[in-house]
Amino acid sequence: MANVIPYAFRGELFSGTHNFASGGNTFKLALYTANPYDTSSTVYVTTNEVSSAGGTNYVAAGNTLGSNAVVSTTAVASCDFADTSWTSATITAAFGTIYNSSASNKVAVVLDFDGSKSCTNGTFTISFPSPSTAADAIISMA
């Protein structure tokens, strides 16, 4: 599976649901052991979310993403977020979901990590690619 942008996201962009600009909406990243989403998904769910129990240092609903940025060229618009980390964490995750916590937890994109990624009492980091190369951006539209 590859990263998935739900069908509803496109309409939500045109209706003004999502504001990715700096100072716009608040976006969060939740981690999952298995994918609970498909293209018809619309909101954040807790099914298959990484456990927040027992000292994992993962908080249910995930991390708030910082430094929202929009990059726009003649043909492409992309967005970026600052990298996010869970420190002193014991986590295994195969998927992540970026969702808009300012707009009824609407899902923007489901990320496929191409297999389970783990850390034990370490730092689990999600590094976002630069949006300056549209093909590498986490969310990009032409």
Secondary structure as UniProt FT lines:
FT   HELIX           7..14
FT   TURN            15..16
FT   TURN            22..23
FT   STRAND          27..32
FT   TURN            39..40
FT   TURN            47..48
FT   TURN            54..55
FT   TURN            60..61
FT   STRAND          63..64
FT   STRAND          69..72
FT   STRAND          77..80
FT   STRAND          84..100
FT   TURN            101..105
FT   STRAND          106..126
FT   TURN            131..132
FT   HELIX           134..136
FT   STRAND          139..141
//
